[in-house]
C-alpha cells in the first residue's frame, strides 16, 4: 500500500496533460479574439466598398 501511494504521488503525467490543456485553451481564446477583431474590420471595409460602388 505504501508503494502504491508513493507511486501515485510521484506520477506527474496528469500534470502534463493539464498544462497542455491550459495552453490549448489560452491559444483558442487568443485566436477567437483575433478572428473576431479582424471580422469586424473586414465587415467595415466591405460596407465601405459596397457604399462606394452604389
C-alpha positions in Angstrom: 0.0 0.0 0.0 2.8 2.4 0.8 4.4 1.7 -2.6 1.1 2.4 -4.3 0.7 5.8 -2.6 4.4 6.7 -3.3 3.9 5.9 -7.0 0.7 7.9 -7.1 2.4 11.0 -5.5 5.4 10.8 -7.8 3.3 10.4 -11.0 3.3 13.7 -13.0 1.7 12.6 -16.3 -1.7 14.1 -15.2 0.0 17.5 -14.5 1.5 17.5 -18.0 -1.9 16.8 -19.6 -3.4 19.7 -17.6 -0.6 22.0 -18.7 -1.2 21.2 -22.3 -4.9 21.7 -21.9 -4.3 25.1 -20.4 -2.0 26.1 -23.2 -4.6 24.9 -25.8 -7.4 26.9 -24.0 -5.2 30.0 -23.9 -4.4 29.7 -27.6 -8.0 29.2 -28.6 -9.0 32.3 -26.7 -6.4 34.4 -28.4 -7.4 33.0 -31.8 -11.1 33.7 -31.2 -10.4 37.3 -30.1 -8.2 37.9 -33.1 -10.7 36.5 -35.6 -13.5 38.5 -34.0 -11.5 41.7 -34.3 -10.5 41.0 -37.9 -14.0 40.1 -38.8 -15.3 43.5 -37.6 -12.7 45.3 -39.6 -13.4 43.3 -42.7 -17.1 43.9 -42.4 -16.5 47.7 -42.1 -14.3 47.6 -45.2 -16.8 45.6 -47.3 -19.5 48.0 -46.2 -17.4 51.0 -47.3 -16.7 49.4 -50.7 -20.3 48.5 -51.2 -21.4 52.1 -50.4 -18.8 53.4 -52.8 -19.9 51.2 -55.6 -23.6 52.3 -55.3 
